[in-house]
């Protein structure tokens, strides 16, 4: 092949790669709107708009996520065993987009109906959002291991995911509350916000279905391997178990961080309309999360993914402690600086955690010869969703213990101090607990290539 022909082939490969990365990655924007739309606002919405007590709201969130114990593994098995001309995973991206969008809009419209005071129905609505997200996200997160073989290329692909997580965090964490306020606040304002974001969820999740048309996919396993045997050998995948434990605890820290922010702005810093300050918070965090992606990629190439993950964890933990300084005199610039530093750390946390998942799936395939991406993505999605629900639930229990009163415009000094201490210390606790799990993750590019079937 001539040098010119090689150059043309390389240009075509890069174009194909770019389209694939963007086509798959944009689905993350829809998923991020869901997760951040819940972690930032649902605790605040349930307590201050629907008037549900903090402890009761925590219980509802916990019950709604109990269904995921069944739904996530089931979705993993279903997608692994599906065979269509569109592949095993892609049809569920479209179905999940529709279910999630309708359920999300429905939850934030409850305040306009008498059903807002029917706790079992509120729980059902919350569970339906989780079900739609499961239908989409389990197949979606299984796709990278099928589409790409290269260790570094998967990190590149996940950089697109982290980019769209940053965009989704800005939209759901900042604009969502602001849209609700501009639409009149209260039940009506949140209903308008839910419809707007529900439409966005539908568009961006569905875009991943169309954007991955023609991508490479693996066929379903023809060997009948019992589910119990798949789970047993799956948990023998030590790098995956270490990653799962790390991700579970760190997501607790990150979702606690997002859930506390609006409470700190409203009751500790004392802003009656927290939407403007939240816009600064997520804008600074999202901007720094996006622009530092190349930096974290270079660091990972230099010191490997595990050490990069530990570095990002340490930065996030230290910055979280600065919430102890929050008070009504805090200037906006310091509030924004804190958010920006959190965005830098979050970029490294997300990029490493996301890029390690397909590495552990490839490790499993090299070790066993089985194609079961769905099982692994189901477990990964399960801990993601459980953390998204339980972290705010635990936070609401803490708020109840310190005397937080739903719908109260002014909280007691004890409640205000409790909000401040929870924002500073709970994320640090979760991140500290994750370090021992991460220490057991020793999968590198060299060791992955050296892995052979036993």
C-alpha positions, 0 to 999 in steps of 0.5 A, spaced: 500 500 500 502 506 498 503 512 503 498 516 500 493 510 500 495 509 508 494 516 509 487 515 506 485 509 510 487 512 517 483 518 515 477 514 514 478 510 520 479 516 524 472 519 521 469 512 523 472 512 530 469 520 531 462 518 529 462 512 533 464 515 539 459 521 538 454 517 536 454 512 542 457 518 547 451 522 546 446 517 549 450 519 556 447 526 556 440 523 556 442 518 562 446 524 565 439 528 565 436 522 569 441 521 574 442 528 576 435 530 575 434 526 581 440 526 585 440 534 585 433 535 585 428 529 588 430 530 595 429 537 595 422 536 591 419 531 595 420 535 601 419 542 600 414 541 594 410 535 595 411 536 603 413 529 604 417 528 611 425 527 610 425 520 613 419 518 609 422 521 603 428 517 604 424 510 605 420 511 599 427 512 595 429 506 598 423 502 596 423 504 589 430 502 588 429 495 591 426 493 585 433 494 581 435 488 585 431 484 580 430 488 574 438 490 573 440 482 573 434 481 569 436 486 563 443 484 563 441 477 561 435 479 557 440 483 553 445 478 552 440 473 550 437 477 545 438 476 537 436 482 532 438 485 526 440 491 530 444 487 535 443 485 542 443 491 545 441 497 540 433 496 540 433 497 548 436 504 547 430 506 544 425 502 548 428 505 554 428 512 552 421 512 551 419 509 558 424 513 562 422 520 558 415 519 560 416 517 567 421 522 569 416 527 566 410 524 570 414 524 577 415 532 577 408 532 575 405 529 581 404 536 585 399 538 580 395 531 582 392 528 588 396 523 587 402 527 590 399 525 597 398 517 595 405 515 598 405 508 594 403 511 587 409 516 588 414 510 590 411 507 583 412 513 579 420 513 582 421 506 581 418 506 573 424 512 572 429 507 575 426 501 570 426 505 564 433 507 566 435 500 567 432 498 560 437 503 557 443 503 561 444 496 562 445 494 554 448 501 553 454 500 558 455 493 555 456 496 548 463 499 549 466 492 550 463 489 544 465 495 539 472 496 541 478 492 543 484 497 544 485 499 551 487 506 550 481 507 545 476 505 550 479 511 554 478 515 548 471 513 548 469 514 555 472 521 554 466 523 550 461 520 556 465 524 561 464 530 556 456 529 556 456 527 563 459 534 564 453 537 560 448 533 563 450 535 570 450 543 568 443 542 565 440 538 570 443 541 576 443 548 574 438 549 569 433 545 572 432 548 578 432 555 574 427 553 569 422 551 575 423 558 578 422 561 572 416 557 570 413 560 577 416 555 582 412 550 586 408 544 583 407 548 576 414 550 575 417 543 577 412 540 572 414 544 566 421 543 568 419 535 568 416 536 561 422 540 558 427 535 561 423 529 559 423 531 552 431 532 552 431 525 555 427 522 549 431 525 544 438 524 547 437 517 549 434 515 542 440 519 539 444 513 541 440 508 538 441 512 531 448 514 532 450 507 533 447 504 527 452 499 523 457 499 529 460 492 530 457 487 535 457 480 538 452 475 537 449 471 543 452 465 546 450 459 543 452 455 549 447 454 554 451 457 561 446 457 567 445 464 570 448 461 577 454 459 573 455 466 570 454 469 576 459 465 580 465 466 575 463 473 574 464 474 581 471 471 580 473 476 576 477 480 581 478 486 577 471 487 576 469 486 584 474 491 586 472 496 581 465 495 583 466 496 590 470 502 589 465 505 584 459 504 589 462 507 595 465 513 590 458 514 587 455 515 594 460 520 595 458 524 589 451 523 589 451 526 596 455 532 594 450 533 588 444 532 593 447 537 599 448 543 594 441 546 593 440 545 601 447 548 603 445 554 598 438 555 601 439 554 608 446 555 610 448 560 605 441 563 605 439 564 598 431 564 598 431 562 590 437 557 590 437 557 582 442 562 580 447 560 585 446 553 583 447 555 576 454 558 578 455 551 581 454 546 576 456 551 570 463 551 574 464 544 575 461 542 569 466 546 565 472 544 569 470 537 568 470 537 561 476 541 559 480 537 564 479 530 560 485 531 556 489 532 562 486 526 566 487 522 559 495 524 559 496 522 567 493 515 566 497 514 560 503 516 565 501 512 571 496 507 569 488 508 571 489 505 578 493 511 581 490 516 577 483 514 580 486 515 587 489 522 585 482 524 583 479 521 589 484 525 594 482 531 591 475 531 591 475 529 598 479 535 600 475 540 596 469 537 600 471 539 607 471 546 604 463 546 605 465 547 613 466 554 611 460 555 608 455 561 611 451 567 609 457 571 608 460 566 603 462 570 597 460 567 590 467 567 587 469 562 593 463 558 592 464 558 584 472 556 586 469 550 590 465 547 584 470 548 579 475 544 583 470 539 584 469 539 577 476 537 576 476 531 581 470 529 578 473 528 571 478 524 573 473 520 577 468 519 572 473 517 566 477 512 570 471 509 573 468 508 566 474 506 562 476 501 567 469 497 566 470 495 559 477 493 561 474 488 566 469 485 561 475 484 556 479 480 562 473 476 563 472 474 555 480 473 555 479 468 561 473 464 560 471 465 553 464 467 554 461 473 551 456 476 557 457 484 557 450 484 559 451 481 566 457 486 568 454 492 565 447 490 569 451 490 576 455 496 574 448 500 572 445 497 579 450 500 583 450 506 580 442 506 581 442 504 588 447 509 590 443 515 586 437 513 590 441 511 597 445 516 598 440 522 598 436 517 602 441 516 607 442 524 607 435 525 608 435 520 614 441 525 617 437 531 616 431 528 619 435 526 625 438 534 626 431 536 626 430 539 618 423 541 617 419 540 610 417 546 607 419 550 613 422 557 610 427 557 616 431 552 619 433 551 626 441 552 628 442 545 629 439 543 622 443 548 619 449 545 622 447 538 620 446 540 613 453 543 613 457 538 616 453 532 612 455 536 606 463 536 608 464 529 611 459 524 608 463 524 601 469 524 605 467 518 609 465 514 602 471 516 598 475 514 604 472 507 604 473 506 597 480 506 597 481 499 600 477 497 594 481 500 589 487 498 592 485 491 589 484 493 582 491 491 579 489 490 572 494 494 567 494 494 559 500 489 560 497 484 564 490 485 560 494 483 554 497 477 558 491 474 560 489 467 557 484 462 558 485 458 564 
